[in-house]
Amino acid sequence: MIELRPFKRADAAATQWLHHETISTINSKDYSSEQIEKWSALNSSAEWWAKSLLKNIAYVACDGSEIVGFGDVTREGFVLRLYVHKDHQGKGIASKLLNALEQDVRKIGLERIWLESTETAHTFYQKNGYSDIESKMKDMRGTPLKVYVMEKKFPARKAAIGETQ
């Protein structure tokens, strides 16, 4: 059974490797080998990786003690990363992670969540209620990479009885 829990500093190496492996295998059908190489490069330390996740709202998905996915969102509502291990695709793990991130964004009072989707994940985000804003070329360490800027708006929250807005 897949369990979600908050990201911990000790998860850095496992999530960094999962990021690299997922891009190298899953995204390779939609991007060139040069794009994959630049995007998946393991060129930052585990400490830098940990700090970048710890400053955001971040979760890992675990199957027992194995980390099989992770995702994070900034406090401004931008989904920075959402990855699921190549052997665990299509099991609802990404949706579970995304739902947790959306719930937290709503809890802090934001009215939308947004992201830059890859070609590979574009349909996934559409199925989860995200709308295209634009497609663009993103610079990935000197190599252009096509992404879709997408967002999901949340309905305005109604105040509970006795609560002021």
N, C-alpha and C positions, 0 to 999 in steps of 0.2 A: 504494500500500500504506500502510495506517495504522500509524504508529509512535507508541509512547508514550515520553514522556520526563518527567523532573521539571519542575515549574513553575519558571520563572525570573521575576525582577522585570520583565524586559522584556516578559513575556507579559501584564502587567496590563491594558493598554488593550484588547487583542484579546479576552481572556476576559471582561472586563467588558461589552464590546459584545455578545459571543456570548450571555452570560447575558440581557441585555436583549432581544435579538432572538428568542431561543428562547422566552422567556416570552410575548412579544408575539404570536408566531405559533402556536406549538404548544399552549400552555396556554390560549389564548383560547377553545377549544371547551368547556372545563370550568369557566371562571371568568368573572365579569362584567368589563366594561371597567374599572370602578372598582378591582376586585381586581387586575387585570392592571397597571393604572397604578401602584398603590402598590407592588406586588411587583417590577416591572421597573424602577422608577425609577433613573435614573443620578444619584443624589444623593450619592455619595461620590467622593472623589478617587481617581485611579489609584494613588496612593501608599498610601492606606488599604486599597484592594482588594488590592494586592500584599502588604502586611503581613499581612492577614487570611489569605491563602493560604499565605504563607511560614511561618507559625507552625504549620501543619498538614502532613500528608503530602499532597502535591498533585501531580497529573500533568496534562499536556496530551496530547491526541491530535492528531497532525499528518498531513496528507496533503500530502507534500512540505513546503513552507514554510508552508502554511496551517494554522492551528489550527482544528480542526473539533469539538473537544470538550475538556472538562476536568472534573476532579473532585477533591475533597479530603475528608479524614477527620481528625478530631482524634486526639490521642494517647490519648484515652479511648475511641475507637472509634465516634464519632458522625460519620456522613457528612453533611457540611454542604452540599455542592453536587455535582451531577452533571448536566451539560448537554451536549447534542450539537446542533450547528448544524442548523437546520431542513432544509437540503438534504442532510443526511447521516444522517437518521433511518433506522432499520431495517437498518443495515449491520453491526450487532454492535459498534459503537464504545462504546456505554454499557456493554455487558457486559464488554468488554475493560478499560475503565477501572475498573469495579466490582470485577472480579476482581483487578486490581493492588492496589486499596485493601484488599481482603479479605486478600490475601497479606501485605501489610505489617502489618495489624492482628494477624494470627496470629504473625508474626515477633516482634512486641514482647510476645507472650505473653497477649494478651487472648482471652477465651473467647467473646466475642460482638461483633457490629457492629450498630449500630442507626441509625435515621434517621426523619425525618418526611417521608413521601411525599405528593406531590400526588395529586389525583384522576387526573390524566393519567398518572402513572408507576406507579400502584398495581399494575396487572396485571404490568408489567415486573418489579417487585420480587418479586411472588409467584412468577413464573416462575423467578426467580433464587434461590429458597429462603428468602425472607423471610416471616415470619409476622406477622400483625396483633397488636398489643398493645391498641391502642385507637384510636378516631377522636376527633378533638377540633377545636375551633375555635382557630386561632392568630391572634394580633393581628399584622397586617401594616401597620404604620404607621397604626394607627387603624381599620383595616378587617379584619373577621373573614375568615379563609381556612380552609377545611376541609382537614385533613391526617390522615394515618394514621401513627401511631407503629408502626414495624415493627422486627423484629430478626431476626438470623440467628445461631444459636449454632454454635460450632465444637466438634467432638469433642475430648475431652481429648487432649493430645499425650503420646505415650508417650516415655519417656526412651530414648535410644540406649544401646547397650551401653557401660558404663563411665561414663555420665553420671549425676549425682545429681539428684534432683528437689527 
